[in-house]
């Protein structure tokens, strides 16, 4: 079996491409022939060692896949050989990854893909949409009618946050470059502010006169000193990027207003939370509510190149789709 793998955590240049023994499913596993996979920021954190987790070596990289069921373990009821499926939680916690011709998926982490959805389009959206669901509804506790600010509303996760929040009945204010304003509005943003504006904080105050109920910064700048001051009573900030930042935390403004700062990483999601996210992912994909802005097709042999492109910031909202 051909795969992209590492022999120890390290830089993108350490990713190798070659033959590994074909995986075998356990009693509650499904063997999947991979149709497509992709590269997400979390993949680079796992590969580099920035996100410590159990890695069986040699370790196949990659979190997400779409594929076709090849074999069903005796205790993995509910799937049939030939069904098109997807998973977005491989490649950490002792599980091998998705960047290979075949992958083994625990049955409780596998979902059917709606028949109307192109697997190559779907794989590009699994991570952004599931991340957005968990950030908004599990950790952010979003309710209809609330005001949500999405900083970086034109990026992959940012666009999913805008679309899901707007669909849920929230009023969404996005920050983005002026050239991306139309894109954010098509996704459902009521207002789009230039993230480079010198008076951005005052513009946010004007756009959210009753305060911000939920603030999410996909760029990971985490400027909490003024962000927390924008919040309404019981407003929340969900931190989902920028793990190396060290922001000043205004504790007084938090406790006087029942405000909260909540950390979130998708790799800690439970299987129940991932399944709930999967149901929404499938609905959003099937209705065409979410789709990648631009896809960069690459072969499996170029996974290392894809990691490098992502880490250097050269993809800029484009999504890599890798077909083994």
C-alpha angles and dihedrals in degrees: 000000000000116000144159108239148154131224094208137359112282147107126335090257089067092066109112130200120210149088123327130171112277111257121247123213121237123223094282097035137098123218109220130195101221116236097176142350135179143197124256131181089254089059090059091049092053094044093049096044093245088122104045113217139143109284121186106214130261083039124202107218127222139076108210134056145162116204151135125273109253102171136005123213116234092250096042101089122175103054132085131207110265098029117133110238143165142210133189103183108068126111102056140057092047095309120123116237139252104248095102142080090261135020137187114230126188108240093240090058098050127091135183117249115228110253094236093061124092107232091219091055093043096053090058091057104039096089099040095047096043090047090050093049093051094044094048105037109020101037102016095044091213118195129193113271096028124126116245126190116202112192106204096023095170098059125093098268092030093057090049090050091052093047096046095044092048092047089052091057100260125138105242127205113187132191117213142130115293090249090061097049095099091049091052092048092050087054090055108271113150092201132017120198128194105253090209095056110124089221095046094131092055091046090053091050090052093047092048105038094165093046135261117289096192129016124189124180111197092179091063097228089131097194091178097164091077099018093065090049089060093057125108120231105296090012118157137215115203111202108209104153142026100061092174095057120108105201127185108252115212098212095181093058089050100053097037091057104032088246123158141203112206126190119215137183121171093223090073094055115121122236088251091054091046091050091052089049090048092057090056092043089056093048093049092047095046093052093045091240091135130035137150116268092220134358127214109203116210135168123246089255089065099060091110090052090050092053090051093049091052095047092049092051093242098131095065099189095331117124124224116226115193122193116195 
